[in-house]
Amino acid sequence: MHGAKTSCLVLLLSLACLHASAADPVPPGIVKDQPNSGRFVKTDAGYMVPYLQTIPGTDVTFQMEPIPGGKFLLGSPDTQHGHKPDEGPQVEVEVEPFWMSSYEVTWAEYKKYMEMYRIFKKLVAAKLQAVTPANKNEIVTAPSSLYDPTFTFKLGDDARQPAVTMSQFAAKQYTKWLSGITGLYFRLPTEAEWEYACRAGSTSTYSFGDDPQQLGDYAWFFDNAGERMHLVGEKKPNAWGLFDMHGNVSEWVIDEYTKDGYEQLKGKGIVGWRAAIAWPKKLYPRVVKGGGFEDDAPGCRCAARRKSDDDDWRSEDPNFPQSPWWFTSQPALSVGFRPIRPLKVPPLDERNKFWNADLEQLQGDVDQRIDQEGRGARALANPQLLDAIKKLSEMP
């Protein structure tokens, strides 16, 4: 217990000390002059380049890769080996530039967000954050403690393993928290953005071509994974520097799953990325992409889709309402996510649409868990969060 308190205090102090860097007005990942080497993306704002992002207050970093804007065909043709009806009809989608994490979010990253549960509770008890009509849209939740850590960490919790078993809502809230403390804009990708980044300019079955015999060079999947996830970045990246886009663990995107695929976009010509989003209208199913260590080769194709099932994935959670942040059952052990950072920052209303609960039922479950059961916590995800944490660290 003493070690846990010490760790918490160190985090509080270090978060506060890095407040200035979080408020730095110079955005990372953009340079004025064309680089002499390495990957870059030319834009009107300058040259987007890879960069290393630090989670403020920690020594945890993650790599971001620039993804150029462009057009591509979403989905797969019915002649592709492994094609399923929900991957069509193919639609041309136009995507704007963004950065994407080179790797799936790791436990090293996600555990820093999990630690906010204790910190947020202390902030509330100390009344160090005042929620007003002007800032209530900045509220972010921290996940409750794990009901059964033996399930979530069944395959390990190495710092370089992908974090798994979080709900889509939890992944969205993570990106809101990260945005608040960095002063940047992170979110989940849309399905179209994810597939575009996975393809990395290719039109083939996989980012590297059509031959599944080469998949083992790029992915951990059923044939070589040994029924477990692996450390991120052990296989070859795609052409845009993204690792594990095929296999290891599937990844959340923002879209609702529809069994008729992209039928609603058919005949509309070139579709903008916003218009291509299937905004969720019900709790599930939602889309996860990329395939995981339990999937065969066809399940790891660029166009492959898996649909979530909250009832099935929470079948061993005895609580009511069940946790809005965690899943307790397979196949959640092979579901994670990776954030993107759009080059253009939209208005707050659009950002909140990507971050917050999208259903009254889900928001009601979150409120009940926090307000009535004391599970989970909330605080304001803005630059002042670091000021509040600093004041908390100075209290006796």
C-alpha positions in Angstrom: 0.0 0.0 0.0 2.9 2.4 0.9 4.4 1.8 -2.6 1.1 2.5 -4.3 0.8 5.8 -2.4 4.3 6.8 -3.2 3.8 6.0 -6.9 0.6 8.1 -6.9 2.4 11.1 -5.3 5.3 10.9 -7.8 2.8 10.9 -10.7 0.9 13.9 -9.2 4.1 15.9 -8.8 5.5 15.0 -12.2 2.3 15.8 -14.0 2.3 19.2 -12.4 5.9 19.8 -13.3 5.2 19.2 -17.0 2.3 21.6 -17.2 4.3 24.0 -19.2 5.2 21.4 -21.9 1.5 20.4 -22.2 0.6 24.0 -23.0 3.4 24.4 -25.5 1.9 26.4 -28.4 4.3 24.8 -31.0 2.5 21.6 -32.2 4.8 18.6 -32.5 5.1 16.7 -35.8 5.2 19.8 -38.1 8.4 21.3 -39.5 8.7 24.3 -41.9 11.4 22.9 -44.2 11.3 19.6 -46.1 13.3 17.0 -44.2 16.4 15.6 -45.9 15.5 12.0 -45.0 12.8 9.9 -43.5 9.1 9.9 -44.0 7.2 13.2 -44.3 3.9 14.5 -45.6 3.7 17.9 -47.4 0.7 20.0 -46.4 -0.3 23.7 -46.5 0.6 23.8 -42.8 4.2 22.5 -43.3 5.7 19.1 -43.4 4.2 16.5 -41.2 6.9 14.2 -39.8 7.1 11.3 -37.3 7.5 12.3 -33.7 7.7 10.9 -30.3 4.8 11.9 -27.9 5.4 11.8 -24.2 2.4 11.4 -21.8 2.9 14.4 -19.6 4.2 13.6 -16.1 5.6 10.3 -17.1 8.5 8.7 -19.0 6.1 6.9 -21.2 6.3 7.7 -24.9 4.6 6.6 -28.1 5.5 7.1 -31.7 3.2 9.0 -34.1 3.5 8.6 -37.9 2.2 11.1 -40.5 -0.6 9.8 -42.8 -1.1 11.7 -46.0 -4.6 12.7 -47.2 -5.9 10.9 -50.2 -8.6 8.8 -51.8 -9.1 5.0 -51.6 -11.6 2.3 -52.1 -13.1 1.2 -48.8 -14.0 -2.4 -48.5 -13.1 -5.4 -50.7 -14.2 -6.8 -54.1 -16.3 -10.0 -54.0 -13.5 -11.7 -56.0 -11.0 -11.3 -53.0 -10.2 -14.5 -51.1 -11.9 -14.3 -47.8 -14.3 -11.5 -48.9 -17.5 -11.2 -46.8 -20.8 -9.5 -47.9 -20.4 -6.8 -45.1 -17.2 -5.5 -46.8 -19.1 -4.1 -49.8 -20.0 -2.5 -51.9 -16.7 -0.8 -52.4 -16.9 3.0 -52.0 -14.3 5.7 -52.8 -13.6 7.7 -49.7 -11.5 10.9 -49.4 -9.4 11.1 -46.2 -7.7 14.2 -44.7 -4.1 14.0 -43.2 -3.5 12.8 -39.7 -0.9 11.2 -37.5 -1.5 7.7 -36.2 0.2 5.8 -33.4 2.8 3.5 -34.8 1.7 0.8 -32.3 -1.4 -0.3 -30.5 -1.8 1.5 -27.2 0.4 -0.5 -24.7 -0.1 -1.3 -21.0 2.6 1.2 -20.3 0.4 3.9 -21.8 -3.0 2.7 -20.7 -2.0 2.1 -17.0 -1.3 5.8 -16.7 -4.9 6.5 -17.6 -6.0 3.7 -15.2 -4.1 5.5 -12.4 -6.4 8.5 -12.8 -9.1 6.6 -11.0 -7.5 7.2 -7.6 -6.3 10.7 -8.5 -9.8 11.8 -9.8 -11.4 10.6 -6.5 -8.9 12.7 -4.5 -9.6 15.7 -6.6 -13.3 15.4 -6.0 -12.8 14.9 -2.3 -10.6 18.0 -2.1 -13.0 20.0 -4.2 -10.2 21.2 -6.4 -12.1 21.3 -9.6 -15.3 23.2 -10.1 -17.7 22.1 -12.9 -19.5 25.0 -14.5 -21.8 25.3 -17.5 -18.8 26.7 -19.4 -16.5 23.6 -18.8 -18.9 20.7 -18.3 -18.2 19.5 -21.8 -14.6 18.8 -20.7 -15.6 16.1 -18.2 -13.7 12.9 -18.7 -14.1 9.6 -16.8 -11.4 7.3 -15.5 -12.1 3.5 -15.5 -13.2 1.7 -12.4 -10.8 -0.8 -10.9 -10.8 -4.1 -12.7 -13.4 -6.6 -11.5 -11.2 -9.5 -12.4 -7.6 -8.6 -13.1 -6.8 -12.3 -13.7 -8.8 -12.1 -16.9 -7.6 -8.8 -18.3 -4.0 -9.7 -17.5 -4.4 -13.4 -18.3 -1.9 -13.1 -21.2 0.3 -10.7 -19.3 0.6 -7.0 -18.7 4.1 -6.3 -20.0 4.7 -2.6 -20.6 5.1 -3.4 -24.3 2.1 -5.6 -24.7 -1.1 -4.0 -26.2 -3.7 -3.0 -23.7 -6.9 -5.0 -24.1 -10.4 -5.7 -22.8 -11.4 -2.0 -22.6 -14.7 -0.9 -24.1 -15.0 1.4 -27.0 -16.3 4.1 -24.6 -13.2 3.6 -22.4 -10.9 4.0 -25.5 -12.7 7.2 -26.5 -12.3 8.6 -23.0 -8.6 7.7 -23.0 -8.2 9.8 -26.1 -10.1 12.7 -24.4 -7.9 12.5 -21.3 -4.8 12.4 -23.5 -6.0 15.4 -25.5 -6.7 17.3 -22.3 -3.3 16.9 -20.7 -1.3 17.3 -23.9 -3.2 20.2 -25.4 -3.5 18.3 -28.7 -6.4 16.5 -30.3 -6.4 12.7 -30.2 -9.3 10.4 -31.0 -10.2 7.0 -32.3 -10.0 6.6 -36.1 -13.1 6.1 -38.2 -13.4 2.8 -40.0 -12.4 4.5 -43.3 -9.4 6.3 -41.8 -8.2 3.0 -40.2 -8.5 1.0 -43.4 -6.9 3.8 -45.4 -3.9 3.8 -43.0 -3.7 0.0 -43.0 -3.5 -0.1 -46.7 -0.8 2.5 -46.8 -1.4 3.3 -50.5 -1.9 -0.3 -51.6 -5.0 -1.8 -53.2 -4.2 -5.4 -52.3 -5.7 -7.9 -49.8 -3.0 -7.0 -47.3 -0.9 -3.9 -47.0 2.1 -5.9 -48.5 0.3 -7.7 -51.3 -2.1 -10.6 -51.8 -0.1 -13.6 -50.7 -1.2 -14.9 -47.3 2.1 -16.8 -47.0 3.8 -13.5 -46.3 1.5 -12.6 -43.5 3.7 -14.1 -40.8 6.3 -11.4 -41.6 3.8 -8.7 -40.7 1.4 -10.2 -38.2 0.8 -12.4 -35.2 -2.2 -14.5 -36.1 -3.6 -18.0 -35.6 -0.8 -19.8 -37.4 2.1 -18.3 -35.5 0.9 -16.5 -32.3 0.7 -19.5 -30.0 -2.7 -18.4 -28.8 -1.5 -15.2 -27.2 -0.8 -11.6 -28.0 2.8 -10.5 -28.4 4.8 -7.3 -27.7 4.0 -4.5 -30.2 6.4 -3.8 -33.1 8.0 -7.3 -33.4 6.9 -7.7 -37.0 7.4 -5.6 -40.1 5.5 -2.3 -40.4 3.5 -1.3 -43.4 4.8 1.3 -45.9 3.7 4.1 -43.7 5.5 2.9 -40.6 2.5 1.3 -38.8 3.1 -1.9 -36.9 0.6 -4.7 -36.2 -2.2 -3.3 -38.4 -2.6 -7.0 -39.3 -3.1 -9.3 -36.3 -1.9 -9.2 -32.7 -5.0 -7.5 -31.4 -8.1 -6.1 -33.2 -8.6 -2.4 -32.9 -11.6 -0.2 -32.1 -12.8 2.4 -34.6 -15.7 4.8 -34.1 -18.3 3.3 -36.4 -21.3 1.2 -35.8 -21.3 -2.2 -37.5 -23.9 -2.7 -40.2 -24.4 -6.1 -41.8 -25.1 -4.5 -45.2 -21.6 -3.0 -45.2 -21.4 0.3 -47.1 -24.7 0.1 -48.9 -25.8 3.5 -47.5 -22.8 5.1 -49.4 -23.5 3.4 -52.7 -23.9 5.7 -55.7 -22.7 8.8 -53.9 -19.5 9.2 -55.8 -16.4 10.2 -53.8 -17.5 10.3 -50.2 -15.8 12.5 -47.6 -14.5 10.8 -44.5 -17.1 12.4 -42.2 -20.0 11.4 -44.5 -18.6 7.8 -44.5 -19.0 7.4 -40.7 -21.7 5.1 -39.5 -22.4 6.9 -36.2 -23.6 4.4 -33.6 -27.3 4.4 -32.8 -27.2 1.4 -30.4 -24.8 0.0 -27.8 -23.6 -2.7 -30.2 -22.4 -4.1 -32.6 -19.6 -1.7 -33.3 -16.6 -2.3 -35.6 -13.1 -3.6 -34.7 -10.5 -3.9 -37.4 -7.3 -5.7 -38.2 -7.8 -9.1 -36.8 -6.0 -10.5 -33.8 -3.9 -13.4 -32.6 -6.8 -15.8 -32.7 -7.8 -14.9 -36.3 -6.9 -16.8 -39.4 -5.3 -15.0 -42.4 -8.6 -13.9 -44.0 -9.6 -12.3 -40.7 -6.5 -10.1 -40.8 -7.1 -8.6 -44.3 -7.3 -4.8 -44.6 -11.0 -4.9 -45.3 -11.9 -7.5 -42.7 -14.4 -6.4 -40.0 -15.4 -7.9 -36.6 -18.5 -6.8 -34.8 -18.6 -6.2 -31.0 -21.1 -8.0 -28.7 -21.3 -6.3 -25.4 -23.6 -8.9 -23.8 -21.3 -11.7 -24.8 -18.1 -9.8 -24.0 -19.4 -9.0 -20.5 -21.0 -12.3 -19.8 -18.9 -12.9 -16.7 -19.5 -9.5 -15.2 -21.9 -10.0 -12.3 -22.5 -6.3 -11.7 -25.6 -4.3 -12.7 -25.2 -2.2 -14.6 -22.2 -3.9 -16.0 -19.0 -1.9 -16.4 -19.0 0.7 -19.2 -15.2 0.6 -19.2 -14.3 -3.1 -19.2 -15.1 -6.4 -20.8 -14.7 -9.7 -18.9 -15.0 -12.4 -21.5 -13.5 -13.6 -24.8 -12.8 -12.4 -27.4 -12.0 -9.1 -25.5 -8.5 -10.4 -24.8 -7.7 -9.6 -28.4 -9.3 -6.2 -28.7 -7.3 -2.9 -28.2 -7.0 0.4 -30.1 -4.6 3.0 -31.4 -5.3 6.8 -31.5 -4.9 9.2 -34.3 -4.3 13.0 -34.3 -6.0 14.9 -37.1 -3.9 17.7 -38.7 -7.0 20.0 -38.6 -8.6 20.4 -35.2 -12.4 20.7 -35.5 -14.8 22.6 -33.2 -15.4 21.3 -29.7 -18.8 19.9 -30.5 -17.2 17.5 -33.1 -14.4 16.6 -30.7 -16.9 15.7 -28.0 -18.8 13.6 -30.4 -15.7 11.4 -30.9 -14.9 11.4 -27.1 -18.1 11.1 -25.1 -20.9 8.6 -24.5 -23.1 8.5 -27.6 -26.2 7.0 -26.1 -28.4 8.0 -23.1 -28.3 4.4 -21.9 -24.5 4.4 -21.8 -24.3 7.8 -20.1 -26.8 6.6 -17.6 -24.8 3.5 -16.8 -21.6 5.7 -16.4 -23.4 8.1 -14.0 -24.9 5.3 -11.9 -21.5 3.5 -11.5 -19.8 6.7 -10.5 -22.5 8.6 -8.5 -24.3 5.7 -6.8 -21.7 2.9 -6.6 -18.4 4.9 -6.4 -16.9 2.9 -9.2 -15.1 5.0 -11.8 -14.4 8.7 -11.4 -14.6 11.9 -13.3 -12.6 15.1 -13.6 -12.1 17.9 -16.2 -9.7 17.1 -19.0 -8.2 20.5 -19.7 -4.9 22.2 -18.9 -6.2 23.2 -15.5 -6.3 19.5 -14.6 -2.5 19.7 -14.1 -2.9 22.7 -11.9 -5.4 20.9 -9.7 -3.1 17.9 -9.5 -0.3 20.1 -8.4 -2.4 21.7 -5.6 -3.4 18.2 -4.6 0.2 17.1 -4.3 0.9 20.1 -2.0 -1.9 19.3 0.4 -1.0 17.6 3.7 
